[in-house]
Amino acid sequence: MEMSKKILIIEDDQSIAVLERDYLQIAGFQVEIASDGMDGLEKVRSKTFHLILLDLMLPKIDGFELCKMIRKETNIPILMVTAKSDDIDKVRGLGLGADDYIVKPFSPNELVARVKSHLAMYDRLMQTNESNSDIYIKDLHINTLSRQVFMKDKEVEFTNKEFELLTFLALHPNQVFSKEQIFERIWGLDSMGDNATVTVHIKRIRKKIEKDSANPQYIQTVWGTGYRFQG
């Protein structure tokens, strides 16, 4: 790797944490482990990391609350790691600002692939395009240089994935994209994911930019196909 990225694993099961650390170190990453939510929060606040692997069932501060707290302080990718397969937990975690999730048990290759994909996407998001820095559509203004979104000149806060998804759709008006296409384009993975991730992010974006999210004027659902940004 050109530069060794730093990963923080927040996991109270030491055997799992060590296993994840070993996989990632073999792949060339620098890794630190926090054994509970409080320790994880302190590490996030005192050091610089490029991605966080966050277990949901943590002592002191649970993963959901910790995700919410971390997201207020940094936009680096957060990948939830959970033994739970319940959709409600996935939706809740994504709603609090996590970028994606991976369900235990998972293979070493899947873990490393997910981490590399999210780091690559984050790096790409950080790269600005000054020649096309402003997108204006109706009351919506997206500045790709400053990564800001405005509705009627009032700034609206977006997470990394929300911003990238909105920008992608806005740059391709009147084109229909399936959930699979969106997932592959924004999350950088083909088969390693759940399309519920796309649904949750679309829902959150609509709440922020639509007057009536039940009757969206910007991001419209094409039933049986996917989504279309109405330009």
N, C-alpha and C positions, 0 to 999 in steps of 0.2 A: 504494500500500500504506500502511496505517496507520503501520507502523513498518518501516523498511528492515531486513530480515533479513540476517544475515551468513552467507555460504556459503564453505566452504573446499574448494578443488579440489586434490586430491593426485594429480598426473599428471606423469609424466616426459616425455611427448611434448608439447613446447611448442606445436605447432600445434593439437593437440586441446584443450589446456588453455586457450589463448587463445580458441578457438572457443566452448568451453563458457562461459567468462567473459563473452564478448560477448553470448551468448544470454541469460544470467541478468541481466546489467546492464541490458539492454533491458527485461527484465521487472520491473526495479525493485529488484533485490537488490544488496547490497554483496558483492564477491567478492575473495578472496585466493587465490593459487596457491602451492603447495609442489611442488618439482620432484622430491623423493625422499622415502622413508619417514622418514628422520631429520628432515628439514626439516618434514615434516607433523606429526610428533609434537611437535616443539618449538613449533610454532604452536598446536597444540591445548592445550598446557600453559601457554602464555603469554597467550593471547587467548580471547575468547568468540565462539563461532560457534553458529549455530542448526541447521546441517546440514552434513554432509561428503559430498562426492563422492569416492569412493576407487577409484583404479585398482588392479588386482590385481598387475600385473607392474611392480614398482617396484624401483629400486636401493637398496642399503643396508639397508632393512627392507622385505620384500615386503608386499603388501596384506593377505594373510591374517594374518600376524603383527601387523601394524600395527592391523588391525581388533580383534584380541584385546586389544591393549594399550590402545587408545582406549576400548573398551567397559568396561574396569575403572575408568576415570576419569570417564566421562560417559555419559549416556543419550540424548544428542541423536541424531536420525536419521542413520544411515550408509547411503548408497546406493552400492553397488558398481558400478563402471563397468568392463566387461571386454570384450575382443574374443573371449574364449572362450565358446562356447555349450555346453560340456560340462556335463551335469547335476551331475557330481561336484564341479565347482568351485563351482557355485551352492549346492549343499547344504553344502559345506564353509564357504563364506562366511557363509551364513545361520546355520550352527551356531556360528560364532564371534561372533555378535551383530549382524551386519548386518541392517538392516530389509528391504532389497529389493535388486534388481539391475537394471541396464539394460545391454543388449548393444550394442556398437558394430557397425555404424554405426547411429545413431539420429537421428531428426528433431529439429530445435529445439523443435517443439511438444511432442514426447513428453518431452524433457528437462525443460522448464519445467513441464509438467503433473505429472510425477512429483515434482519438487521441491516444488511448491505443495501437492500432496496430502499428502506426508509432513509438511510443516510444519503444515498444518491439523490433521492427525491428532494430532501431538505437542501442539499447543496445546490441543486438546480433551482429551487425556489429562491435561494439567496442571491443567485446570479441575476442581475437586473438587465433590462433591455431598454436603454434610454431612447432608442428610436421609436419605441411604441409604448411609452410609459403611461399614457392616459387612455382609458376606455370610457366613453360616455354613451349611455343608453337610457333614454327617458330620464327618470330622476336618479339613476344609478351612475356613480362615478367611481371607477377603479383606477388607482395609481399603482402600477406594477413596480415603479422605482422605489417608492416609499412603503409599498405593500399596505396601502390603506384603502378602505372602502367607505364611500359616503352615500347617504340617501338624503336628497334635498339639502346637500351641503352639511349634513350632520354625520360625523364619523360613527361608524358601526364597527365594533371589534369582531375580528375573525381569527379562528385558529389557523394553523398552517394548511391543513388539509382542506378546510372550508374555503380558504382564500384561493388555493390552487384549483380546486374544483370549480368555483365560481368563475375564475379567470379563464379557465379552459373552455367552459361552456360559452362565456361571453365572447370569446375570440372565434367561436364557431357558431354564429347565430343561425337559427332555422335548420340546423342539422340534428338528426335524431341519433342518439347514442344509447346502446343497450347498457344495462348495469355491468355486464361483463366487460364491455369496451371501456367504460369509465373506470372500473376497478383496475384494469390493466394499465390504463394511461396514468391515473393519479397515484395508485399504490405500487405500480411497477411490477405486479405479479399477475401471472395468468391463472393457475388453478389453485394457488395457496390462499384462499380467502373465502369470505362469506359475503354475498351481495347485500346482506342486511347492512353492512358497513356503508355502502353507497346510499341506501335508503335513509339511514339515520342522518347522514351529512346533508343530503338534499332537504330533509325536513328541517334541520337546524338553519340552513341558509334561507329557506323560505320564510321562516319566522323573523328573520332579520331584515329581509328586503321586500317582502310582499305585504301589501295592505291587508289582504285576506289570504292566508296561506291555504285555505280550502279551495280558493279560486285564484290560483297564481297567474300573474300577468307576465312574469319573467321566465321562470323555469316550469315548463308545462310537462305533464305526464302524457306520454303516448301509449295508451293501454296496450299491453301485450308486447310492447317493443322496448320502451325505455323513456328517455327524457329529451326535451328540446328546449333550447333557450330562444325565446321569442325576441328577435332583434327589432 
